[in-house]
Amino acid sequence: MAQEMAAGKPDQQIKVTTRDEVEQLASAFSQMAARMRETVAAVTAEGNRMAAILSNMADGVLMTNTEGLVTLINPAAAAMMQVTPERALGHTFIHRNCPRS
């Protein structure tokens, strides 16, 4: 189960019927896996919510990283800059001869 969880599969359950520390360990792993599933679901839901908000905003939103590369651009910003989001992502914010949509 630990190897499966490390591989990114937190939906594991260990069934142990002993009354010793092995059962306690198995129970702890099962609880940890359940919390991981809840956390991943919450983060995914929040990401989906933010994506929906950004996609439907009338205001343009553009985010760059420390190197000035575009890491996020919503459709309104892309329309203002006359570029597709796919073409803007990974490019610098100020770019001469920037390919248009």
Secondary structure, DSSP 8 states (H G I E B T S, - for coil): -HHHHHTT----------SSHHHHHHHHHHHHHHHHHHHHHHHHHHHHHHHHHHHH-SS--EEE-TTSBEEEE-HHHHHHTT--HHHHTTSBSS-TT----
